[in-house]
Amino acid sequence: MTALLGRLFGKSAAKSADPTDVEFPPIAVDRPFAAIGDIHGCDDLLGRMLDKLAVEAPDAELVFLGDYIDRGEQSAQVLRRLMALDDASFLLGNHERMFLNFMDDPKGKGARWLDYGGLQTLAAFGVAGSPKEPIRLRDAVVAAMGDDMIEWIGDLALTYSNGNVLSVHAAADPEKPVNEQAEDVLIWGHPNFGTHARRDGYWVVHGHTVVDVPLISQGVVSIDTGAYATGRLSAAIFDGNGVQMVQI
């Protein structure tokens, strides 16, 4: 089922519910873009979302917020589809970081990735075996993926900025400038994100934290609707009229 949610926060400013009464400026982007939430191995939803965005926002740049792999059953197909896209931007999610850590240190850091959906990613690449043999699993998935795909994951960006909208995977520290954010914050989160308002005029669109429906609150746009568990993949289209939510 495809649902098109309303257009929000365009020409007028949104006022924060923060105790400090911060007033947010209108969303203002330099060029249209569409941010796509966590895919988590759901290639069927990704394909349908790309078709939908081609109709709803044909001129918008695509910005993917990370967590392309794990949990779902189609991580291999997702990565291949994303790598084939032109004129798109791709951010690093915590699941890609855990995968890269597994590549570097399968004995020390492999268990965490495997416990959080890595086994599904291995299966998507035709790799089977016991978590008790992490080096063999690492070598097998390297052979199955190939150097180009692993390098692509290793080159993923941490942020994407367009006008007064900052795209990140998980969060941004509200007390620090956008160019001083730590990787751990950007891909894992921050305790004050969403509860303490930014004062630099930036809106932040993110995934990582699952919400029932896309949310806009206190300068934060949340679009991870738990695709692998709910069957719903969400995106936010930013343009001169504000932000429009699209859901597959």
Secondary structure, 3 states (H helix, E strand, C coil): CCEEEEEECCCCCEECCCCCCCEECCCCCCCCEEEECCCCCCHHHHHHHHHHHHHHCCCCEEEECCCCCCCCCCHHHHHHHHHCCCCEEEECCHHHHHHHHHHHCHHHHHHHHHHHHHHHHHHHCCCCCCCCCHHHHHHHHHHHHCHHHHHHHHCCECCEEECCEEECCCCCCCCCCHHHCCHHHHHHCCCCCCCCCCCCCCEEEECCCCCCCCEEECCEEECCCCHHHHCCCEEEEEECCEEEEEEC
